[in-house]
């Protein structure tokens, strides 16, 4: 369980570092979806897959999938 908590904390830290000010004003469910997608990409494809273009795509995807939370 502690391992999973550490993984989540690491993803949370990286999301804040990678997105910075772009996280301000995001609805909680959109922010949660972004964290989940970010973690999925990072753990399954590697951190090198999180290019600036990919980060933008994840942010846009959450806006499209959760338009009520944009």
mmCIF file as gemmi writes it, N, C-alpha and C atoms, coordinates in Angstrom:
data_model
loop_
_atom_site.group_PDB
_atom_site.id
_atom_site.type_symbol
_atom_site.label_atom_id
_atom_site.label_alt_id
_atom_site.label_comp_id
_atom_site.label_asym_id
_atom_site.label_entity_id
_atom_site.label_seq_id
_atom_site.pdbx_PDB_ins_code
_atom_site.Cartn_x
_atom_site.Cartn_y
_atom_site.Cartn_z
_atom_site.occupancy
_atom_site.B_iso_or_equiv
_atom_site.pdbx_formal_charge
_atom_site.auth_seq_id
_atom_site.auth_asym_id
_atom_site.pdbx_PDB_model_num
ATOM 1 N N . UNK Axp A 1 ? 0.819 -1.192 0 1 0 ? 1 A 1
ATOM 2 C CA . UNK Axp A 1 ? 0 0 0 1 0 ? 1 A 1
ATOM 3 C C . UNK Axp A 1 ? 0.864 1.257 0 1 0 ? 1 A 1
ATOM 4 N N . UNK Axp A 2 ? 1.928 1.253 0.786 1 0 ? 2 A 1
ATOM 5 C CA . UNK Axp A 2 ? 2.81 2.418 0.834 1 0 ? 2 A 1
ATOM 6 C C . UNK Axp A 2 ? 3.439 2.663 -0.528 1 0 ? 2 A 1
ATOM 7 N N . UNK Axp A 3 ? 3.734 1.575 -1.256 1 0 ? 3 A 1
ATOM 8 C CA . UNK Axp A 3 ? 4.311 1.72 -2.588 1 0 ? 3 A 1
ATOM 9 C C . UNK Axp A 3 ? 3.352 2.474 -3.503 1 0 ? 3 A 1
ATOM 10 N N . UNK Axp A 4 ? 2.07 2.121 -3.463 1 0 ? 4 A 1
ATOM 11 C CA . UNK Axp A 4 ? 1.083 2.812 -4.286 1 0 ? 4 A 1
ATOM 12 C C . UNK Axp A 4 ? 0.949 4.269 -3.878 1 0 ? 4 A 1
ATOM 13 N N . UNK Axp A 5 ? 0.977 4.535 -2.586 1 0 ? 5 A 1
ATOM 14 C CA . UNK Axp A 5 ? 0.916 5.916 -2.112 1 0 ? 5 A 1
ATOM 15 C C . UNK Axp A 5 ? 2.118 6.71 -2.605 1 0 ? 5 A 1
ATOM 16 N N . UNK Axp A 6 ? 3.297 6.084 -2.582 1 0 ? 6 A 1
ATOM 17 C CA . UNK Axp A 6 ? 4.502 6.744 -3.082 1 0 ? 6 A 1
ATOM 18 C C . UNK Axp A 6 ? 4.39 7.01 -4.575 1 0 ? 6 A 1
ATOM 19 N N . UNK Axp A 7 ? 3.841 6.048 -5.319 1 0 ? 7 A 1
ATOM 20 C CA . UNK Axp A 7 ? 3.648 6.225 -6.759 1 0 ? 7 A 1
ATOM 21 C C . UNK Axp A 7 ? 2.716 7.397 -7.035 1 0 ? 7 A 1
ATOM 22 N N . UNK Axp A 8 ? 1.618 7.457 -6.305 1 0 ? 8 A 1
ATOM 23 C CA . UNK Axp A 8 ? 0.66 8.549 -6.496 1 0 ? 8 A 1
ATOM 24 C C . UNK Axp A 8 ? 1.284 9.891 -6.136 1 0 ? 8 A 1
ATOM 25 N N . UNK Axp A 9 ? 2.043 9.92 -5.068 1 0 ? 9 A 1
ATOM 26 C CA . UNK Axp A 9 ? 2.704 11.162 -4.658 1 0 ? 9 A 1
ATOM 27 C C . UNK Axp A 9 ? 3.709 11.603 -5.717 1 0 ? 9 A 1
ATOM 28 N N . UNK Axp A 10 ? 4.422 10.652 -6.306 1 0 ? 10 A 1
ATOM 29 C CA . UNK Axp A 10 ? 5.395 10.965 -7.351 1 0 ? 10 A 1
ATOM 30 C C . UNK Axp A 10 ? 4.691 11.524 -8.586 1 0 ? 10 A 1
ATOM 31 N N . UNK Axp A 11 ? 3.607 10.893 -8.999 1 0 ? 11 A 1
ATOM 32 C CA . UNK Axp A 11 ? 2.836 11.389 -10.141 1 0 ? 11 A 1
ATOM 33 C C . UNK Axp A 11 ? 2.303 12.788 -9.841 1 0 ? 11 A 1
ATOM 34 N N . UNK Axp A 12 ? 1.755 12.984 -8.652 1 0 ? 12 A 1
ATOM 35 C CA . UNK Axp A 12 ? 1.237 14.299 -8.274 1 0 ? 12 A 1
ATOM 36 C C . UNK Axp A 12 ? 2.322 15.362 -8.37 1 0 ? 12 A 1
ATOM 37 N N . UNK Axp A 13 ? 3.498 15.048 -7.867 1 0 ? 13 A 1
ATOM 38 C CA . UNK Axp A 13 ? 4.617 15.989 -7.904 1 0 ? 13 A 1
ATOM 39 C C . UNK Axp A 13 ? 5.003 16.32 -9.342 1 0 ? 13 A 1
ATOM 40 N N . UNK Axp A 14 ? 5.086 15.304 -10.189 1 0 ? 14 A 1
ATOM 41 C CA . UNK Axp A 14 ? 5.477 15.536 -11.578 1 0 ? 14 A 1
ATOM 42 C C . UNK Axp A 14 ? 4.42 16.322 -12.344 1 0 ? 14 A 1
ATOM 43 N N . UNK Axp A 15 ? 3.15 16.048 -12.092 1 0 ? 15 A 1
ATOM 44 C CA . UNK Axp A 15 ? 2.085 16.803 -12.76 1 0 ? 15 A 1
ATOM 45 C C . UNK Axp A 15 ? 2.231 18.288 -12.435 1 0 ? 15 A 1
ATOM 46 N N . UNK Axp A 16 ? 2.462 18.603 -11.183 1 0 ? 16 A 1
ATOM 47 C CA . UNK Axp A 16 ? 2.629 20.004 -10.782 1 0 ? 16 A 1
ATOM 48 C C . UNK Axp A 16 ? 3.868 20.602 -11.444 1 0 ? 16 A 1
ATOM 49 N N . UNK Axp A 17 ? 4.967 19.853 -11.475 1 0 ? 17 A 1
ATOM 50 C CA . UNK Axp A 17 ? 6.195 20.351 -12.092 1 0 ? 17 A 1
ATOM 51 C C . UNK Axp A 17 ? 6.029 20.547 -13.595 1 0 ? 17 A 1
ATOM 52 N N . UNK Axp A 18 ? 5.407 19.597 -14.28 1 0 ? 18 A 1
ATOM 53 C CA . UNK Axp A 18 ? 5.295 19.648 -15.731 1 0 ? 18 A 1
ATOM 54 C C . UNK Axp A 18 ? 4.245 20.656 -16.206 1 0 ? 18 A 1
ATOM 55 N N . UNK Axp A 19 ? 3.14 20.788 -15.49 1 0 ? 19 A 1
ATOM 56 C CA . UNK Axp A 19 ? 2.058 21.662 -15.936 1 0 ? 19 A 1
ATOM 57 C C . UNK Axp A 19 ? 2.085 23.044 -15.3 1 0 ? 19 A 1
ATOM 58 N N . UNK Axp A 20 ? 2.605 23.156 -14.103 1 0 ? 20 A 1
ATOM 59 C CA . UNK Axp A 20 ? 2.729 24.449 -13.437 1 0 ? 20 A 1
ATOM 60 C C . UNK Axp A 20 ? 1.428 25.227 -13.37 1 0 ? 20 A 1
ATOM 61 N N . UNK Axp A 21 ? 1.471 26.463 -13.844 1 0 ? 21 A 1
ATOM 62 C CA . UNK Axp A 21 ? 0.331 27.378 -13.767 1 0 ? 21 A 1
ATOM 63 C C . UNK Axp A 21 ? -0.876 26.917 -14.576 1 0 ? 21 A 1
ATOM 64 N N . UNK Axp A 22 ? -0.665 26.009 -15.501 1 0 ? 22 A 1
ATOM 65 C CA . UNK Axp A 22 ? -1.798 25.55 -16.318 1 0 ? 22 A 1
ATOM 66 C C . UNK Axp A 22 ? -2.807 24.743 -15.504 1 0 ? 22 A 1
ATOM 67 N N . UNK Axp A 23 ? -2.432 24.354 -14.297 1 0 ? 23 A 1
ATOM 68 C CA . UNK Axp A 23 ? -3.349 23.604 -13.436 1 0 ? 23 A 1
ATOM 69 C C . UNK Axp A 23 ? -4.329 24.511 -12.71 1 0 ? 23 A 1
ATOM 70 N N . UNK Axp A 24 ? -3.998 25.78 -12.618 1 0 ? 24 A 1
ATOM 71 C CA . UNK Axp A 24 ? -4.849 26.725 -11.885 1 0 ? 24 A 1
ATOM 72 C C . UNK Axp A 24 ? -6.225 26.797 -12.539 1 0 ? 24 A 1
ATOM 73 N N . UNK Axp A 25 ? -7.23 26.685 -11.738 1 0 ? 25 A 1
ATOM 74 C CA . UNK Axp A 25 ? -8.594 26.812 -12.23 1 0 ? 25 A 1
ATOM 75 C C . UNK Axp A 25 ? -9.206 25.548 -12.805 1 0 ? 25 A 1
ATOM 76 N N . UNK Axp A 26 ? -8.457 24.448 -12.857 1 0 ? 26 A 1
ATOM 77 C CA . UNK Axp A 26 ? -9.047 23.204 -13.357 1 0 ? 26 A 1
ATOM 78 C C . UNK Axp A 26 ? -10.003 22.642 -12.31 1 0 ? 26 A 1
ATOM 79 N N . UNK Axp A 27 ? -11.12 22.153 -12.776 1 0 ? 27 A 1
ATOM 80 C CA . UNK Axp A 27 ? -12.088 21.514 -11.882 1 0 ? 27 A 1
ATOM 81 C C . UNK Axp A 27 ? -11.46 20.261 -11.274 1 0 ? 27 A 1
ATOM 82 N N . UNK Axp A 28 ? -11.866 19.902 -10.073 1 0 ? 28 A 1
ATOM 83 C CA . UNK Axp A 28 ? -11.276 18.732 -9.408 1 0 ? 28 A 1
ATOM 84 C C . UNK Axp A 28 ? -11.361 17.437 -10.212 1 0 ? 28 A 1
ATOM 85 N N . UNK Axp A 29 ? -12.482 17.186 -10.893 1 0 ? 29 A 1
ATOM 86 C CA . UNK Axp A 29 ? -12.574 15.934 -11.647 1 0 ? 29 A 1
ATOM 87 C C . UNK Axp A 29 ? -11.692 15.955 -12.886 1 0 ? 29 A 1
ATOM 88 N N . UNK Axp A 30 ? -11.511 17.117 -13.486 1 0 ? 30 A 1
ATOM 89 C CA . UNK Axp A 30 ? -10.604 17.216 -14.633 1 0 ? 30 A 1
ATOM 90 C C . UNK Axp A 30 ? -9.156 17.06 -14.167 1 0 ? 30 A 1
ATOM 91 N N . UNK Axp A 31 ? -8.823 17.651 -13.035 1 0 ? 31 A 1
ATOM 92 C CA . UNK Axp A 31 ? -7.48 17.522 -12.481 1 0 ? 31 A 1
ATOM 93 C C . UNK Axp A 31 ? -7.186 16.065 -12.127 1 0 ? 31 A 1
ATOM 94 N N . UNK Axp A 32 ? -8.154 15.384 -11.549 1 0 ? 32 A 1
ATOM 95 C CA . UNK Axp A 32 ? -7.983 13.967 -11.21 1 0 ? 32 A 1
ATOM 96 C C . UNK Axp A 32 ? -7.785 13.132 -12.471 1 0 ? 32 A 1
ATOM 97 N N . UNK Axp A 33 ? -8.545 13.425 -13.516 1 0 ? 33 A 1
ATOM 98 C CA . UNK Axp A 33 ? -8.401 12.697 -14.778 1 0 ? 33 A 1
ATOM 99 C C . UNK Axp A 33 ? -7.028 12.945 -15.388 1 0 ? 33 A 1
ATOM 100 N N . UNK Axp A 34 ? -6.552 14.176 -15.301 1 0 ? 34 A 1
ATOM 101 C CA . UNK Axp A 34 ? -5.23 14.509 -15.831 1 0 ? 34 A 1
ATOM 102 C C . UNK Axp A 34 ? -4.147 13.74 -15.078 1 0 ? 34 A 1
ATOM 103 N N . UNK Axp A 35 ? -4.247 13.686 -13.765 1 0 ? 35 A 1
ATOM 104 C CA . UNK Axp A 35 ? -3.282 12.928 -12.961 1 0 ? 35 A 1
ATOM 105 C C . UNK Axp A 35 ? -3.302 11.458 -13.36 1 0 ? 35 A 1
ATOM 106 N N . UNK Axp A 36 ? -4.489 10.909 -13.549 1 0 ? 36 A 1
ATOM 107 C CA . UNK Axp A 36 ? -4.607 9.494 -13.912 1 0 ? 36 A 1
ATOM 108 C C . UNK Axp A 36 ? -3.983 9.221 -15.28 1 0 ? 36 A 1
ATOM 109 N N . UNK Axp A 37 ? -4.297 10.052 -16.262 1 0 ? 37 A 1
ATOM 110 C CA . UNK Axp A 37 ? -3.733 9.868 -17.603 1 0 ? 37 A 1
ATOM 111 C C . UNK Axp A 37 ? -2.22 10.035 -17.602 1 0 ? 37 A 1
ATOM 112 N N . UNK Axp A 38 ? -1.752 11.051 -16.914 1 0 ? 38 A 1
ATOM 113 C CA . UNK Axp A 38 ? -0.317 11.302 -16.807 1 0 ? 38 A 1
ATOM 114 C C . UNK Axp A 38 ? 0.381 10.066 -16.239 1 0 ? 38 A 1
ATOM 115 N N . UNK Axp A 39 ? -0.167 9.527 -15.157 1 0 ? 39 A 1
ATOM 116 C CA . UNK Axp A 39 ? 0.413 8.34 -14.538 1 0 ? 39 A 1
ATOM 117 C C . UNK Axp A 39 ? 0.397 7.135 -15.46 1 0 ? 39 A 1
ATOM 118 N N . UNK Axp A 40 ? -0.697 6.949 -16.175 1 0 ? 40 A 1
ATOM 119 C CA . UNK Axp A 40 ? -0.789 5.822 -17.113 1 0 ? 40 A 1
ATOM 120 C C . UNK Axp A 40 ? 0.294 5.913 -18.181 1 0 ? 40 A 1
ATOM 121 N N . UNK Axp A 41 ? 0.446 7.094 -18.76 1 0 ? 41 A 1
ATOM 122 C CA . UNK Axp A 41 ? 1.472 7.273 -19.794 1 0 ? 41 A 1
ATOM 123 C C . UNK Axp A 41 ? 2.856 7.043 -19.198 1 0 ? 41 A 1
ATOM 124 N N . UNK Axp A 42 ? 3.111 7.654 -18.055 1 0 ? 42 A 1
ATOM 125 C CA . UNK Axp A 42 ? 4.434 7.556 -17.448 1 0 ? 42 A 1
ATOM 126 C C . UNK Axp A 42 ? 4.794 6.113 -17.108 1 0 ? 42 A 1
ATOM 127 N N . UNK Axp A 43 ? 3.881 5.381 -16.49 1 0 ? 43 A 1
ATOM 128 C CA . UNK Axp A 43 ? 4.211 4.024 -16.05 1 0 ? 43 A 1
ATOM 129 C C . UNK Axp A 43 ? 4.224 3.017 -17.199 1 0 ? 43 A 1
ATOM 130 N N . UNK Axp A 44 ? 3.4 3.24 -18.235 1 0 ? 44 A 1
ATOM 131 C CA . UNK Axp A 44 ? 3.318 2.254 -19.318 1 0 ? 44 A 1
ATOM 132 C C . UNK Axp A 44 ? 4.229 2.559 -20.5 1 0 ? 44 A 1
ATOM 133 N N . UNK Axp A 45 ? 4.488 3.838 -20.755 1 0 ? 45 A 1
ATOM 134 C CA . UNK Axp A 45 ? 5.307 4.202 -21.913 1 0 ? 45 A 1
ATOM 135 C C . UNK Axp A 45 ? 6.655 4.79 -21.521 1 0 ? 45 A 1
ATOM 136 N N . UNK Axp A 46 ? 6.788 5.17 -20.275 1 0 ? 46 A 1
ATOM 137 C CA . UNK Axp A 46 ? 8.031 5.772 -19.806 1 0 ? 46 A 1
ATOM 138 C C . UNK Axp A 46 ? 7.915 7.282 -19.742 1 0 ? 46 A 1
ATOM 139 N N . UNK Axp A 47 ? 8.684 7.856 -18.854 1 0 ? 47 A 1
ATOM 140 C CA . UNK Axp A 47 ? 8.613 9.295 -18.637 1 0 ? 47 A 1
ATOM 141 C C . UNK Axp A 47 ? 9.028 10.077 -19.883 1 0 ? 47 A 1
ATOM 142 N N . UNK Axp A 48 ? 9.864 9.469 -20.713 1 0 ? 48 A 1
ATOM 143 C CA . UNK Axp A 48 ? 10.295 10.144 -21.939 1 0 ? 48 A 1
ATOM 144 C C . UNK Axp A 48 ? 9.137 10.343 -22.919 1 0 ? 48 A 1
ATOM 145 N N . UNK Axp A 49 ? 8.039 9.631 -22.734 1 0 ? 49 A 1
ATOM 146 C CA . UNK Axp A 49 ? 6.859 9.801 -23.591 1 0 ? 49 A 1
ATOM 147 C C . UNK Axp A 49 ? 6.094 11.082 -23.27 1 0 ? 49 A 1
ATOM 148 N N . UNK Axp A 50 ? 6.417 11.712 -22.144 1 0 ? 50 A 1
ATOM 149 C CA . UNK Axp A 50 ? 5.708 12.925 -21.725 1 0 ? 50 A 1
ATOM 150 C C . UNK Axp A 50 ? 6.377 14.163 -22.317 1 0 ? 50 A 1
ATOM 151 N N . UNK Axp A 51 ? 6.313 14.24 -23.622 1 0 ? 51 A 1
ATOM 152 C CA . UNK Axp A 51 ? 6.857 15.389 -24.346 1 0 ? 51 A 1
ATOM 153 C C . UNK Axp A 51 ? 5.91 16.581 -24.189 1 0 ? 51 A 1
ATOM 154 N N . UNK Axp A 52 ? 6.374 17.786 -24.497 1 0 ? 52 A 1
ATOM 155 C CA . UNK Axp A 52 ? 5.466 18.939 -24.419 1 0 ? 52 A 1
ATOM 156 C C . UNK Axp A 52 ? 4.191 18.739 -25.242 1 0 ? 52 A 1
ATOM 157 N N . UNK Axp A 53 ? 4.324 18.156 -26.417 1 0 ? 53 A 1
ATOM 158 C CA . UNK Axp A 53 ? 3.148 17.906 -27.257 1 0 ? 53 A 1
ATOM 159 C C . UNK Axp A 53 ? 2.198 16.92 -26.572 1 0 ? 53 A 1
ATOM 160 N N . UNK Axp A 54 ? 2.75 15.883 -25.965 1 0 ? 54 A 1
ATOM 161 C CA . UNK Axp A 54 ? 1.928 14.876 -25.283 1 0 ? 54 A 1
ATOM 162 C C . UNK Axp A 54 ? 1.235 15.483 -24.07 1 0 ? 54 A 1
ATOM 163 N N . UNK Axp A 55 ? 1.935 16.347 -23.329 1 0 ? 55 A 1
ATOM 164 C CA . UNK Axp A 55 ? 1.326 17.017 -22.182 1 0 ? 55 A 1
ATOM 165 C C . UNK Axp A 55 ? 0.134 17.857 -22.628 1 0 ? 55 A 1
ATOM 166 N N . UNK Axp A 56 ? 0.303 18.579 -23.728 1 0 ? 56 A 1
ATOM 167 C CA . UNK Axp A 56 ? -0.806 19.376 -24.264 1 0 ? 56 A 1
ATOM 168 C C . UNK Axp A 56 ? -1.97 18.48 -24.671 1 0 ? 56 A 1
ATOM 169 N N . UNK Axp A 57 ? -1.649 17.35 -25.296 1 0 ? 57 A 1
ATOM 170 C CA . UNK Axp A 57 ? -2.694 16.422 -25.736 1 0 ? 57 A 1
ATOM 171 C C . UNK Axp A 57 ? -3.475 15.861 -24.547 1 0 ? 57 A 1
ATOM 172 N N . UNK Axp A 58 ? -2.792 15.544 -23.461 1 0 ? 58 A 1
ATOM 173 C CA . UNK Axp A 58 ? -3.487 15.035 -22.271 1 0 ? 58 A 1
ATOM 174 C C . UNK Axp A 58 ? -4.415 16.097 -21.692 1 0 ? 58 A 1
ATOM 175 N N . UNK Axp A 59 ? -3.951 17.326 -21.656 1 0 ? 59 A 1
ATOM 176 C CA . UNK Axp A 59 ? -4.768 18.418 -21.138 1 0 ? 59 A 1
ATOM 177 C C . UNK Axp A 59 ? -5.99 18.645 -22.028 1 0 ? 59 A 1
ATOM 178 N N . UNK Axp A 60 ? -5.792 18.615 -23.345 1 0 ? 60 A 1
ATOM 179 C CA . UNK Axp A 60 ? -6.904 18.781 -24.281 1 0 ? 60 A 1
ATOM 180 C C . UNK Axp A 60 ? -7.888 17.616 -24.173 1 0 ? 60 A 1
ATOM 181 N N . UNK Axp A 61 ? -7.372 16.411 -24.012 1 0 ? 61 A 1
ATOM 182 C CA . UNK Axp A 61 ? -8.236 15.238 -23.896 1 0 ? 61 A 1
ATOM 183 C C . UNK Axp A 61 ? -9.155 15.357 -22.691 1 0 ? 61 A 1
ATOM 184 N N . UNK Axp A 62 ? -8.625 15.808 -21.564 1 0 ? 62 A 1
ATOM 185 C CA . UNK Axp A 62 ? -9.477 15.949 -20.381 1 0 ? 62 A 1
ATOM 186 C C . UNK Axp A 62 ? -10.539 17.015 -20.604 1 0 ? 62 A 1
ATOM 187 N N . UNK Axp A 63 ? -10.22 18.04 -21.378 1 0 ? 63 A 1
ATOM 188 C CA . UNK Axp A 63 ? -11.213 19.082 -21.678 1 0 ? 63 A 1
ATOM 189 C C . UNK Axp A 63 ? -12.325 18.522 -22.558 1 0 ? 63 A 1
ATOM 190 N N . UNK Axp A 64 ? -11.958 17.654 -23.5 1 0 ? 64 A 1
ATOM 191 C CA . UNK Axp A 64 ? -12.952 17.065 -24.396 1 0 ? 64 A 1
ATOM 192 C C . UNK Axp A 64 ? -13.81 16.024 -23.68 1 0 ? 64 A 1
ATOM 193 N N . UNK Axp A 65 ? -13.179 15.231 -22.836 1 0 ? 65 A 1
ATOM 194 C CA . UNK Axp A 65 ? -13.892 14.159 -22.143 1 0 ? 65 A 1
ATOM 195 C C . UNK Axp A 65 ? -14.722 14.667 -20.97 1 0 ? 65 A 1
ATOM 196 N N . UNK Axp A 66 ? -14.328 15.786 -20.4 1 0 ? 66 A 1
ATOM 197 C CA . UNK Axp A 66 ? -15.024 16.35 -19.242 1 0 ? 66 A 1
ATOM 198 C C . UNK Axp A 66 ? -15.37 17.814 -19.518 1 0 ? 66 A 1
ATOM 199 N N . UNK Axp A 67 ? -16.174 18.079 -20.553 1 0 ? 67 A 1
ATOM 200 C CA . UNK Axp A 67 ? -16.442 19.475 -20.922 1 0 ? 67 A 1
ATOM 201 C C . UNK Axp A 67 ? -17.125 20.263 -19.811 1 0 ? 67 A 1
ATOM 202 N N . UNK Axp A 68 ? -17.906 19.597 -18.985 1 0 ? 68 A 1
ATOM 203 C CA . UNK Axp A 68 ? -18.581 20.282 -17.883 1 0 ? 68 A 1
ATOM 204 C C . UNK Axp A 68 ? -17.598 20.729 -16.805 1 0 ? 68 A 1
ATOM 205 N N . UNK Axp A 69 ? -16.383 20.175 -16.85 1 0 ? 69 A 1
ATOM 206 C CA . UNK Axp A 69 ? -15.391 20.486 -15.817 1 0 ? 69 A 1
ATOM 207 C C . UNK Axp A 69 ? -14.299 21.418 -16.316 1 0 ? 69 A 1
ATOM 208 N N . UNK Axp A 70 ? -14.435 21.901 -17.526 1 0 ? 70 A 1
ATOM 209 C CA . UNK Axp A 70 ? -13.37 22.728 -18.104 1 0 ? 70 A 1
ATOM 210 C C . UNK Axp A 70 ? -13.242 24.073 -17.496 1 0 ? 70 A 1
